Amino acid sequence: MKYADVVKHLLTLPGAELSIKWGDDHIYQVGGKMFAGLGPRPKKGEDHGISFKADDMGFEILTKKRGITPARYLARAKWVSLDTLDRLPDKQLAAYLTRAHAIVAAGLSKKLRASLGIAESA
């Protein structure tokens, strides 16, 4: 998945917003809570990684794959870090990012989720 495609996908998720933190990290949030992070747009020819929230099973599965590690400082919160955006097939990466958003959104209050247009999960 290309950097621009990842950004586009992240910003299409309900209530998702971009926040620049810690100098130049592009942090994607829902309801003020982080669910994914990218560095600044890479220069041509540079690889780019991503970090995102995972559920328990996703964390265990992903961290067994080459190039995917527990995220620095956030591993105990079940965040993973991919060294390149092409470490997973596009559809799979998009699904994990959508799941990261859903995990974090589920922890928001009912009122906040409603105000962000996030449907109740079954």
N, C-alpha and C positions, 0 to 999 in steps of 0.2 A: 504494500500500500504506500502510496506517495504521501509526503508530508501534507500537501494541500488537501488530499482526500481525507486524511485523518482529521485535520482541522474541521473540514466541512462536516464530516460525520459527527464529531463531538458537538458542534454547534447546532446540529439539527435535533439533538436530544432535548426533550421538554425541560425548560427552565435552565438549560446549561448556559454558562457565561464564562468568558475568558477573563482571567485576572493575571497581571504581570507581577510576579513576586520575586524576592531575593535577587533583584537586579534585572535579570532577563529571562527567568523561567516562565513559560506559558502554562499556567495552571487553570484547569477546567473545573468549574464548581457547579453545584446545584444547591440552591438554598444557602449559599455561603460555605458549603462543605466541599472539600476537594475530592475528585474522583479520578482524575488523570493529570499527568504533567508531561510537557515537552519542553525542550530547550528552545532557544530562538530558531527561526528558520535557518536551515543549514545552507552553507555555500554550495555551489554546484560541484557535484562529485563527492561530497561528504556524506557519510552514513549518518543516520539519525535514529536515536532510540526513543523509547517512551516508558513511562511508569504508570501503573494504574492499580486500583483496588481490585482484589479478587475475593471470591468466597473461599471457604476452607478447602473444598475439593479442587477448585481451579488453581489455588496456590500450590497444592501438592503436585498436581499434574504438570503445571507450567514450569515449576522450578526443577523438574527432572529433565527438561529439554535443554539442549545446547544453546547458549547465548541468552538464557532467561534465568535471572537470579532474584533472590529476595531483594527488594529495594532498600537501599541504604537509608537508615533512620526510620523507615516505615515498615520494615519486615514484620514486626510483631503485630502490626495492624493488617497483615496479609496483603501487602502491596508487592507487586512484582515489577521488575525492570527488564525490558528487552533491549539488547544492544543495538539492534537495527529494526526498522519498521517492517522489513520483509522476513523477520524471524518466524512469523506465522502467516498462513494464507490469508488473503484480504478478508474473505467472509468470516473467517475464524477470529481475526483481530477485531473486526467490527462487532462481532457478537460479544467478545470479552469486554470491549469498551462500553457497549450497551448494558451489559450486566453490571459493570462497575458503577455506572450511573444509577441503575436500579437499586443496587445494594445501598448506596449512599442516600438516595431519595427515600428509601423505605425507613430510614432513621429520622426523617424530618417529621415535624408535626403534621397532622391531618390538614389543618388550616393552611399551613405553608404549602404543602403539596397541592392542595386545591387552587391556591393563588397562582402557582406556577404552571397549572394545567396538567398536572401529573395524575393520571387515573389511578384509582384504588386497585391494588393488586388482589387477585383472587385468593 
